[in-house]
C-alpha cells in the first residue's frame, strides 16, 4: 500500500479514491492512535468533527463519526466551519483529536480527511505513519477491541462552535475596523458564514460574494484561486480592500482599492511590521519558504527583520516556528500562521489582522503592501526527467552558476524536484520579466538535456 497521507491529510476524488469505507477505517485507526492516552487517563476521549460544504462531506462526515463512535470516542459535530476553526475548537475544548473534511482549494469532486492532535496541532509524519499502520492492520482482518453498551461513543451537535470561534477572532484583534468597507469572497466554502460575521462584528461594512454554498459550487471560479470577481467587486463598490479565502479558509489573499492583488508575501510583510511595532514579533523574525519572493527577503532585510526559509509547505513553516519560538510565518499562497492565536493557517484571522492594520494606520492597503517590491517570478515545469539527479548533474550545476552570475543580487534561481511527479520545477526571479523568462527557458533546456 502506498502512503495514504499527503502533504495535508488524505485527499482524493470523493467516493472513488476517498470512500466511506476508507474514511471510517482511518477514523477508527486515528482514535486508537490519538485518543488512547485519553482512555488510559480515565476519561472518555472526545473528538471535534467539522467539514466544508461539499456534498460529499455529508456522507464522509457520517462515516468519520461512525468510526470514531464505534471506537468509543465521544463526538462533537460542529458542522460547516473552516479548518482553523476545527483546529481552534479541538484545543479550546480540550478534545483528544479533531477531524476536518475538506479538500481545501481543490475542485468540488475532491475531498479530504485531515486530523488534528490534542491542542489542535497538525500531525507529525510519525503519527500519520502510525495511523496508516493501524488502519492497514484492521483492514486486513486483525481484530480490535470494540466497545459495547455504554462504552460506545456518543454524538452531539455542537452549534456553539460557530460563536465561540468568531468570539475568539474578535478577541485577538488589536483594534476595530470601523469606517472600512470590505469585500469578502468566500469561495462558496467553509467560511461563508463565519468570515462575514466576524468582519461585521469587528465594525466593517461588509459586502460578500461567493457566499452561497450549495454543496456543488465550492471554489468554482471564485475564491483565492480566482481573484477576478473580487477585483471587479472591490472597484465597483469603492471598497477599501477585498479578502479572498479558499474552500476551507486556511488561506487568505487580498486585493487593494485599485483592484491590484496583494499576495501572501506582501501580507506577511505588512503583518511583520505591525507585530514588531506592537512588540509581538519574537526575535524580529518571520518564517517563509524557499518560494518566498526575493522582493520579500530584500524588504525584510531593509527593515531589520530576519527571514528564515523552509521547504515548501505550511507544515514546514509551522515546524520551524514551533521549534524556534517564532510568532509569524507563511507562504506566498496565503497560508499565514500567527502562532500566538492559531495552530494553523487561518484565512479569516489573517484578513481581519490585515484590515485592522489599514484601519489603525489610516493608510491604504496599496501603501502598506508597497513596503516590498514583488520581483517577477517565472516557473517552468520540466516533465519526464530523472529528478533524482537534479542536485548531482555537473552540467546543470554549471548552468545554474552561470545564471546566478548573470542575475547578480537582484535575481535568484531555484530548482526543485516534484514530490509526486517525474518532473523538475525551474523557478527564476529577476528585476525584469523578460530576463527572468530568458534565463528560465535556458535552464529548462539544460534540465531536459542533462536529466532527460
C-alpha positions as CSV (number, residue, x, y, z in Angstrom):
1,X,0.0,0.0,0.0
2,X,1.4,3.4,-0.9
3,X,1.4,6.1,1.7
4,X,-2.2,7.5,2.2
5,X,-1.2,10.7,3.8
6,X,0.0,13.5,1.5
7,X,1.2,17.0,2.5
8,X,-2.1,17.9,4.1
9,X,-4.1,14.8,5.2
10,X,-5.6,12.1,3.0
11,X,-7.1,13.6,-0.2
12,X,-8.7,12.3,-3.4
13,X,-11.8,12.1,-5.5
14,X,-14.7,11.5,-3.1
15,X,-16.4,8.1,-3.4
16,X,-13.6,6.9,-5.8
17,X,-10.3,7.4,-4.1
18,X,-11.7,8.6,-0.8
19,X,-14.5,6.2,0.1
20,X,-16.8,6.0,3.1
21,X,-15.1,2.7,4.0
22,X,-11.6,4.4,3.9
23,X,-12.9,7.4,6.0
24,X,-14.4,5.1,8.6
25,X,-11.3,2.9,8.8
26,X,-9.0,5.9,9.1
27,X,-11.1,7.3,11.9
28,X,-11.0,4.1,13.9
29,X,-7.3,4.0,13.4
30,X,-6.9,7.7,14.4
31,X,-9.0,7.0,17.5
32,X,-6.6,4.3,18.6
33,X,-3.5,6.3,17.9
34,X,-4.6,9.8,19.1
35,X,-7.2,9.0,21.8
36,X,-5.7,6.1,23.5
37,X,-3.8,8.3,26.0
38,X,-7.1,9.9,27.0
39,X,-8.6,6.5,27.6
40,X,-5.8,5.5,29.8
41,X,-6.2,8.7,31.8
42,X,-9.6,7.5,32.9
43,X,-11.9,9.8,30.9
44,X,-13.8,9.2,27.7
45,X,-11.9,10.6,24.7
46,X,-13.6,13.3,22.7
47,X,-13.2,14.4,19.0
48,X,-14.3,17.6,17.2
49,X,-15.5,16.9,13.7
50,X,-16.2,19.6,11.1
51,X,-16.4,19.9,7.3
52,X,-16.6,22.3,4.3
53,X,-19.9,22.5,2.3
54,X,-19.0,19.9,-0.3
55,X,-21.9,17.5,-1.0
56,X,-19.6,14.5,-0.4
57,X,-18.8,15.9,3.0
58,X,-22.2,14.8,4.2
59,X,-21.6,11.1,3.7
60,X,-17.9,11.3,4.7
61,X,-18.8,13.1,7.9
62,X,-21.3,10.3,8.7
63,X,-18.5,7.7,8.1
64,X,-16.0,9.5,10.3
65,X,-18.5,10.0,13.1
66,X,-19.4,6.3,12.9
67,X,-15.8,5.2,13.0
68,X,-15.0,7.4,16.0
69,X,-18.1,6.5,18.0
70,X,-17.5,2.8,17.3
71,X,-14.1,3.1,18.8
72,X,-15.5,4.6,22.0
73,X,-14.9,8.3,21.2
74,X,-17.5,10.9,22.0
75,X,-18.0,13.2,19.0
76,X,-18.8,16.9,19.0
77,X,-20.1,17.6,15.5
78,X,-19.6,21.3,14.6
79,X,-20.9,21.2,11.1
80,X,-19.6,23.5,8.3
81,X,-16.7,25.5,9.7
82,X,-13.2,26.5,8.4
83,X,-10.3,24.2,9.0
84,X,-8.7,26.6,11.5
85,X,-12.0,26.7,13.5
86,X,-11.9,22.9,13.9
87,X,-8.2,23.2,15.0
88,X,-9.1,26.0,17.5
89,X,-12.0,24.2,18.9
90,X,-10.0,21.0,19.3
91,X,-7.6,22.9,21.5
92,X,-10.2,25.1,23.3
93,X,-12.5,22.3,24.2
94,X,-9.7,20.0,25.4
95,X,-10.5,17.4,22.8
96,X,-8.2,14.4,22.2
97,X,-8.4,14.9,18.4
98,X,-10.0,16.9,15.6
99,X,-11.1,15.8,12.2
100,X,-11.8,18.2,9.2
101,X,-13.3,17.0,6.0
102,X,-12.1,19.2,3.1
103,X,-10.0,19.3,0.0
104,X,-9.2,23.0,0.6
105,X,-8.8,24.8,-2.8
106,X,-9.4,21.6,-4.9
107,X,-12.4,21.3,-7.2
108,X,-15.7,20.1,-5.8
109,X,-15.4,16.4,-6.7
110,X,-12.4,16.0,-4.4
111,X,-12.5,15.8,-0.6
112,X,-10.1,15.0,2.2
113,X,-9.7,13.9,5.8
114,X,-7.4,15.9,8.0
115,X,-6.6,15.0,11.6
116,X,-5.5,17.2,14.5
117,X,-3.9,16.1,17.7
118,X,-4.5,17.5,21.1
119,X,-4.2,21.2,21.2
120,X,-5.4,21.5,17.6
121,X,-1.9,20.7,16.1
122,X,-1.3,19.1,12.7
123,X,0.1,15.6,12.9
124,X,3.8,14.8,12.6
125,X,4.8,12.2,10.0
126,X,5.4,9.7,12.7
127,X,1.8,9.9,13.9
128,X,0.4,9.7,10.4
129,X,2.5,6.6,9.8
130,X,1.1,5.0,13.0
131,X,-2.4,5.7,11.9
132,X,-1.7,4.1,8.5
133,X,-0.2,1.1,10.2
134,X,-3.2,0.6,12.4
135,X,-5.6,1.2,9.5
136,X,-3.9,-1.5,7.5
137,X,-3.9,-4.0,10.4
138,X,-7.6,-3.5,10.8
139,X,-8.3,-3.6,7.1
140,X,-6.5,-7.0,6.7
141,X,-8.6,-8.5,9.5
142,X,-6.6,-8.1,12.7
143,X,-9.2,-7.9,15.4
144,X,-9.5,-4.8,17.6
145,X,-11.3,-4.3,20.9
146,X,-14.8,-3.0,20.1
147,X,-16.6,-1.3,23.0
148,X,-20.2,-2.2,23.6
149,X,-23.1,-0.9,25.6
150,X,-22.2,2.3,27.5
151,X,-18.7,2.1,26.1
152,X,-19.6,3.3,22.6
153,X,-19.1,6.9,21.8
154,X,-21.9,9.4,21.9
155,X,-22.6,12.0,19.2
156,X,-23.6,15.6,20.0
157,X,-24.2,18.6,17.6
158,X,-22.1,21.4,19.0
159,X,-23.7,24.5,17.4
160,X,-21.9,26.8,19.9
161,X,-18.7,26.2,17.9
162,X,-19.6,29.0,15.5
163,X,-20.0,31.7,18.1
164,X,-17.1,30.5,20.1
165,X,-14.7,30.7,17.1
166,X,-16.0,34.1,16.0
167,X,-15.6,35.5,19.5
168,X,-12.0,34.2,19.5
169,X,-11.3,36.0,16.3
170,X,-12.7,39.3,17.6
171,X,-10.9,39.0,20.9
172,X,-7.4,38.8,19.3
173,X,-7.8,41.8,17.0
174,X,-5.6,44.8,18.0
175,X,-8.3,47.3,17.0
176,X,-11.7,47.6,15.4
177,X,-12.5,48.0,11.7
178,X,-15.0,50.9,11.9
179,X,-15.1,53.0,8.8
180,X,-13.7,50.3,6.5
181,X,-15.6,48.9,3.5
182,X,-14.5,45.3,2.8
183,X,-15.5,42.9,0.0
184,X,-15.2,39.2,1.1
185,X,-15.0,36.3,-1.5
186,X,-15.8,33.2,0.5
187,X,-15.3,30.7,-2.4
188,X,-18.7,29.2,-1.6
189,X,-16.8,27.5,1.1
190,X,-16.4,26.8,4.8
191,X,-16.1,30.5,5.9
192,X,-19.3,31.7,4.1
193,X,-21.0,32.4,7.4
194,X,-18.0,32.9,9.8
195,X,-16.0,35.5,7.9
196,X,-18.8,38.0,7.1
197,X,-20.0,37.6,10.7
198,X,-16.5,38.3,12.1
199,X,-15.8,41.3,9.9
200,X,-19.2,42.8,10.7
201,X,-18.8,42.3,14.5
202,X,-15.4,44.0,14.2
203,X,-17.1,47.1,12.7
204,X,-16.5,46.8,9.0
205,X,-19.1,47.4,6.3
206,X,-19.2,44.1,4.6
207,X,-20.1,43.1,1.0
208,X,-20.0,39.4,0.2
209,X,-19.5,37.4,-3.0
210,X,-19.2,33.7,-3.3
211,X,-21.0,33.1,0.0
212,X,-23.9,30.9,-1.1
213,X,-22.6,27.3,-1.0
214,X,-24.9,24.7,-2.4
215,X,-22.5,21.7,-2.0
216,X,-21.5,21.8,-5.6
217,X,-20.1,25.3,-6.3
218,X,-17.1,25.4,-3.9
219,X,-14.1,27.1,-5.5
220,X,-16.0,27.3,-8.8
221,X,-14.4,30.4,-10.5
222,X,-14.2,32.3,-7.2
223,X,-12.1,32.5,-4.0
224,X,-8.3,32.8,-3.6
225,X,-7.5,30.8,-6.8
226,X,-9.8,33.0,-9.0
227,X,-9.4,36.7,-8.0
228,X,-11.0,38.4,-11.0
229,X,-14.5,38.6,-9.4
230,X,-13.1,40.0,-6.2
231,X,-11.0,42.6,-8.1
232,X,-14.1,43.8,-10.0
233,X,-16.3,43.9,-6.9
234,X,-13.8,46.0,-4.9
235,X,-13.6,48.6,-7.7
236,X,-17.3,48.5,-8.3
237,X,-18.2,49.1,-4.7
238,X,-15.4,51.6,-3.9
239,X,-14.2,49.3,-1.1
240,X,-11.0,49.8,0.8
241,X,-9.9,46.3,0.3
242,X,-11.0,42.8,-0.6
243,X,-10.3,39.4,1.1
244,X,-10.4,36.0,-0.7
245,X,-10.4,32.7,1.0
246,X,-10.2,29.1,-0.3
247,X,-12.6,26.3,0.3
248,X,-11.6,25.6,3.9
249,X,-10.5,29.2,4.6
250,X,-7.0,28.3,5.9
251,X,-5.5,30.8,3.4
252,X,-6.1,34.5,2.5
253,X,-5.2,36.6,-0.4
254,X,-6.1,40.3,-0.7
255,X,-7.0,43.0,-3.3
256,X,-6.3,46.7,-2.7
257,X,-8.7,49.5,-3.6
258,X,-7.4,49.7,-7.1
259,X,-8.1,46.0,-7.8
260,X,-4.4,45.0,-7.6
261,X,-3.6,41.7,-6.0
262,X,-1.8,41.5,-2.6
263,X,-0.2,38.1,-2.2
264,X,0.9,36.1,0.8
265,X,4.4,37.5,0.9
266,X,3.0,41.1,0.9
267,X,0.5,40.2,3.6
268,X,3.4,38.7,5.7
269,X,5.4,41.9,5.2
270,X,2.6,44.1,6.4
271,X,1.9,41.9,9.4
272,X,5.5,41.6,10.3
273,X,6.0,45.3,10.6
274,X,2.7,45.7,12.6
275,X,3.7,42.9,15.0
276,X,7.2,44.3,15.5
277,X,5.7,47.7,16.3
278,X,3.5,46.0,18.9
279,X,6.4,44.0,20.4
280,X,4.9,40.7,19.2
281,X,7.4,39.7,16.5
282,X,9.5,37.4,18.6
283,X,13.3,37.5,17.7
284,X,12.4,40.0,15.0
285,X,12.0,37.0,12.7
286,X,9.4,35.9,10.1
287,X,9.3,32.4,8.5
288,X,8.7,31.9,4.8
289,X,9.6,29.2,2.3
290,X,12.2,28.8,-0.5
291,X,9.5,30.1,-2.8
292,X,9.1,33.4,-1.0
293,X,9.6,36.2,-3.4
294,X,13.1,37.8,-3.4
295,X,11.5,41.1,-3.0
296,X,10.1,40.0,0.3
297,X,13.5,39.0,1.5
298,X,15.0,42.3,0.4
299,X,12.3,44.2,2.1
300,X,12.7,42.4,5.4
301,X,16.5,42.8,5.4
302,X,16.0,46.6,4.8
303,X,13.5,46.7,7.7
304,X,15.9,44.8,10.0
305,X,13.7,41.7,10.1
306,X,15.3,38.3,9.7
307,X,13.7,35.8,7.2
308,X,14.0,32.1,7.9
309,X,13.1,30.0,4.9
310,X,11.9,26.4,4.9
311,X,10.8,23.8,2.4
312,X,7.6,24.5,0.5
313,X,4.5,23.6,2.6
314,X,2.8,25.3,5.6
315,X,3.6,22.3,7.8
316,X,7.3,23.0,7.4
317,X,6.8,26.7,8.2
318,X,4.9,25.7,11.3
319,X,7.6,23.2,12.4
320,X,10.2,25.9,12.2
321,X,8.0,28.4,14.1
322,X,7.3,25.9,16.9
323,X,10.9,24.7,17.2
324,X,12.4,28.2,17.4
325,X,9.6,30.1,19.1
326,X,8.8,32.4,16.2
327,X,5.4,34.2,16.1
328,X,4.7,34.7,12.3
329,X,5.2,32.7,9.2
330,X,3.5,31.7,6.0
331,X,3.6,31.2,2.2
332,X,3.1,33.2,-0.9
333,X,-0.1,31.3,-1.5
334,X,-1.7,33.0,1.5
335,X,-1.2,30.4,4.3
336,X,-0.3,32.8,7.1
337,X,0.2,31.5,10.7
338,X,0.0,33.8,13.7
339,X,1.1,31.2,16.3
340,X,0.0,33.2,19.3
341,X,-3.6,32.9,18.1
342,X,-3.8,29.9,15.8
343,X,-2.2,26.5,15.4
344,X,-2.6,26.5,11.6
345,X,-3.1,28.9,8.7
346,X,-6.2,31.0,9.4
347,X,-7.6,33.0,6.4
348,X,-10.2,34.8,8.4
349,X,-7.8,35.8,11.1
350,X,-5.3,36.9,8.6
351,X,-7.8,39.0,6.7
352,X,-9.0,40.6,9.9
353,X,-5.5,41.5,11.0
354,X,-4.7,43.0,7.6
355,X,-7.8,45.1,7.7
356,X,-7.0,46.1,11.3
357,X,-3.6,47.4,10.1
358,X,-5.3,49.5,7.4
359,X,-7.8,50.9,10.0
360,X,-5.1,51.6,12.6
361,X,-2.7,53.4,10.3
362,X,-5.2,55.3,8.0
363,X,-3.0,54.2,5.1
364,X,-4.3,52.3,2.1
365,X,-3.5,48.7,1.6
366,X,-1.6,49.6,-1.5
367,X,0.6,51.9,0.6
368,X,1.2,49.3,3.2
369,X,1.9,46.5,0.7
370,X,4.4,48.8,-1.0
371,X,6.9,48.1,1.7
372,X,8.1,45.3,-0.7
373,X,8.5,45.3,-4.4
374,X,7.4,42.0,-5.8
375,X,10.1,40.9,-8.3
376,X,8.9,39.0,-11.5
377,X,9.0,35.3,-10.8
378,X,8.7,32.7,-13.6
379,X,8.1,29.0,-13.0
380,X,8.6,26.2,-15.7
381,X,7.8,22.6,-15.1
382,X,10.1,20.2,-17.0
383,X,8.5,16.7,-17.2
384,X,9.8,13.2,-17.9
385,X,13.3,13.7,-16.5
386,X,15.3,11.9,-13.8
387,X,14.6,14.3,-11.0
388,X,16.8,12.4,-8.6
389,X,19.9,13.8,-10.4
390,X,18.9,17.5,-10.1
391,X,21.5,18.1,-7.4
392,X,24.3,16.0,-8.8
393,X,24.5,16.8,-12.5
394,X,27.7,18.8,-13.3
395,X,26.2,20.2,-16.5
396,X,23.2,21.5,-14.6
397,X,25.3,22.9,-11.8
398,X,27.4,24.9,-14.3
399,X,24.3,26.3,-16.0
400,X,22.8,27.4,-12.6
401,X,26.1,29.0,-11.6
402,X,26.2,30.9,-14.9
403,X,22.6,32.1,-14.5
404,X,23.2,33.2,-10.9
405,X,26.2,35.3,-12.1
406,X,24.1,36.9,-14.8
407,X,21.2,37.7,-12.3
408,X,23.5,39.0,-9.6
409,X,22.0,40.3,-6.3
410,X,18.6,41.2,-7.9
411,X,17.8,37.7,-9.1
412,X,17.5,34.1,-7.9
413,X,17.4,30.6,-9.3
414,X,15.7,27.6,-7.6
415,X,15.4,24.1,-9.0
416,X,13.1,21.7,-7.1
417,X,12.1,18.1,-7.6
418,X,8.3,17.4,-7.7
419,X,7.2,15.4,-4.7
420,X,4.7,13.4,-6.8
421,X,5.7,13.5,-10.4
422,X,8.8,12.8,-12.6
423,X,9.5,16.5,-13.2
424,X,11.7,19.3,-12.1
425,X,10.5,22.8,-11.3
426,X,12.7,25.7,-12.6
427,X,12.0,29.0,-10.9
428,X,13.8,32.2,-11.8
429,X,13.3,35.7,-10.3
430,X,14.8,38.8,-11.8
431,X,14.1,42.6,-11.7
432,X,13.0,42.3,-15.4
433,X,10.4,39.7,-16.5
434,X,12.0,39.3,-19.9
435,X,15.3,38.4,-18.3
436,X,13.6,36.0,-15.9
437,X,11.9,34.3,-18.9
438,X,15.1,34.0,-20.9
439,X,17.1,32.5,-18.0
440,X,14.3,30.1,-17.0
441,X,13.8,28.8,-20.6
442,X,17.6,28.4,-21.0
443,X,17.8,26.4,-17.7
444,X,14.7,24.3,-18.6
445,X,16.5,23.3,-21.8
446,X,19.6,22.3,-19.8
447,X,17.4,20.2,-17.4
448,X,15.9,18.4,-20.4
449,X,19.3,17.6,-21.9
450,X,21.1,16.8,-18.7
451,X,18.4,14.8,-16.9
452,X,16.2,13.5,-19.8
